[in-house]
Amino acid sequence: MREFHYRWEYELESSPQQLWPLISDTNRFNRDTGVPEIATVAAAGKSLRNSRRRLRLSAFGIPVEWEEQPFEWVRPHRFGVRRRYTSGPVAELRVTAELIPREPEPEAAVDAPAGRPGTKLVYEVWAKPKNVFGLIAIPIQIGLISGRNFARTFREYDELAKHGHTVANLSPEVEFVPGGRARLLGLSEKLVADGVTADLIALLVDFIENADDLALARIRPYELAAQWKQPRREVLEACLCATRTGILDLQWNLICPMCRGGSKTQSLKEVASKVHCAGCNIDFTVNFEQSVELTFRPNPSIRLAESETFCIGGPQVTPHVVAQQLLAPRTSRPVDLTLDEGRYRLRTMSLPGWQQLRATESGERTATLRAAGDGWPSAELSIARDADVSFENATGDEQLFILERTVWSDEAATAAEVTALQVFRDLFASEALRPGEQISVGTLTVLFTDLRNSTQMYREIGDATAFGRVMNHFDVLKQAIGDEDGALVKTIGDAVMAVFRQPVAALRAMLHAQKLLANPPDGMRPLTLKAGLHTGPCIAVTLNDRLDYFGSTVNLAARLEGQSTGDDVIISTAVYSDPEVRDLLSDPRNHVTAARFEIPLKGFAEERFELWRVTRASSLNAV
């Protein structure tokens, strides 16, 4: 039977870069254009290669199944997909979308405005019927009904893009569970009464009331912060407080280092140190810095957010992938790339290793990127940000080429960052790893403190008074640590262990705490606080049912505290070498000095450590 071919052209006002996140989000696009929900079909026998999938849906009571080839795209220019059907009225379907930048029209007169730049969107569908029913259904369903839906949806996306939106996440039909909206408003008032910023709670309530299920099933706090133009930490803390109140539920997303996809879990206790990604067919070691992201969803007592699926493999599923192309054996294909400056990695699904690339203004304008059985070139290739390259498959097998940015998104609230926040440890003290698991959290700055001459204080002023003073000192420390985005991990007698993401934050917190304790109000007895700081890699574990840290970084920080006199903070070379720490120390307005010294430390093989003694000036204007 003859193949039907439909071609639609749309003149849109937004640029290809503005439109791409919306149009290439094929999951939402299929939903918005009336495609039914789809499901994955388990492959019987031999597994499918190169990200092919077996999928199915039901349309008008007719079951439809197909094998879907991997989407191919070059961001932000074009994408497409091919489907071969095993049941239903269609034998094969192919879809392509091309976004062509439209240049401004020349001025018609000296004082006439130039035409606005925009995009010519070309959307094409090829459909081959399998039977007479398909011969009748294709012109009606695709040519007429879908054609109207495509035009409406692309116009809506253009309006969103013109106003800076990158996601079509508002739903015209929102359904709360019985009593859910009243419960949401009541709990939101409680949050405001508890001290959470009213404006943030209003934004969160509005989002829960109006966002679609796809957006609510995976709420990323830093994405909300960018949309709302609010501080990231405040939005994250508002979401954490909303979880404790019962408005939201938290979930931990495990992130594959290749596809950046993964599964969800409700507790850190369910996170294992070794995880398998079925899509990439690889095992990877989990670390809190990159592999675990905290997201949220509405509590089901307020609104159900079902994770419906209308498309699985579109470009926006893996936004870090800028180009994906499927090449037959011994073939090549030209690809016009538009890249942000930075590092990239070209790999295929079946060959080990990858080719490292770096996009710069002065890089090569043309290049051939070759996948061969003998491996990838070891040298990093410099290419231009706008480059014409050729993907070459020099092997005897089909290869799926994947060009991806290596930098990780900074819109992810990672477990390493979240678990180092005081508000998280206060609200979710029971969140810990399963016993025996050890997971890297990347680089942290570890603090140990202890009160100097506390035993003497107990003798001089009595146990009860001294104990109260020690408890007050814990409050001061906790406040100072929390104000600098750190977290108090545990207390050991009069001592404290805390962690920070940034070395300069830890140093500021300690200088401030020492000043407060040395100058207490109302004639209280001054306290002298010894402190040591070290920066380095740490391992997260569960100890006494709480999340804890261990490793040589922790051990060295504990040793540094012992070198403090209480009028100083002892910092390691790793802390001193941090650029922000150097700026703090060199700024005369901070009234601090750093003196270098060397000393051996018990338990370490090095003969002598280079350390720095940071002291405050007596002025109350010190940090």
Sequence and secondary structure as in RCSB ss.txt:
>XXXX:A:sequence
MREFHYRWEYELESSPQQLWPLISDTNRFNRDTGVPEIATVAAAGKSLRNSRRRLRLSAFGIPVEWEEQPFEWVR
PHRFGVRRRYTSGPVAELRVTAELIPREPEPEAAVDAPAGRPGTKLVYEVWAKPKNVFGLIAIPIQIGLISGRNF
ARTFREYDELAKHGHTVANLSPEVEFVPGGRARLLGLSEKLVADGVTADLIALLVDFIENADDLALARIRPYELA
AQWKQPRREVLEACLCATRTGILDLQWNLICPMCRGGSKTQSLKEVASKVHCAGCNIDFTVNFEQSVELTFRPNP
SIRLAESETFCIGGPQVTPHVVAQQLLAPRTSRPVDLTLDEGRYRLRTMSLPGWQQLRATESGERTATLRAAGDG
WPSAELSIARDADVSFENATGDEQLFILERTVWSDEAATAAEVTALQVFRDLFASEALRPGEQISVGTLTVLFTD
LRNSTQMYREIGDATAFGRVMNHFDVLKQAIGDEDGALVKTIGDAVMAVFRQPVAALRAMLHAQKLLANPPDGMR
PLTLKAGLHTGPCIAVTLNDRLDYFGSTVNLAARLEGQSTGDDVIISTAVYSDPEVRDLLSDPRNHVTAARFEIP
LKGFAEERFELWRVTRASSLNAV
>XXXX:A:secstr
   EEEEEEEEESS HHHHHHHHT HHHHHHHTT    EE    SS  STT EEEEEEETTEEEEEEE   EEET
TTEEEEEEEEEESSEEEEEEEEEEEEE     SSTTS     EEEEEEEEEEEESSHHHHHHHIIIIIIIIHHHH
HHHHHHHHHHHHTT     B S     TTHHHHHHHHHHHHHHTT  HHHHHHHHHHHHHB HHHHTTB HHHHH
HHHT  HHHHHHHHHHHHHHTSEEEEEEE  TTT    EESSGGG  SEEEETTTTEEEE BTTTTEEEEEEE T
TT       S SS GGGSTTEEEEEEE TTEEEEEEEE  SEEEEEEESSSSS EEEEEETTSEEEEEEEE TT 
  SS EEEEEEEEEEEEE SSS EEEEEEE S  TT  BHHHHTT HHHHHH TT    TT  EEEEEEEEEEEE
ETTHHHHHHHH HHHHHHHHHHHHHHHHHHHHHTT EEEEEETTEEEEEESSHHHHHHHHHHHHHHHHS STT  
   EEEEEEEEEEEEEEETTEEEEESHHHHHHHHHHTT  SSEEEEEHHHHTSHHHHHHHH GGG EEEEEEEE 
 TT SSS EEEEEEEE SSTT  
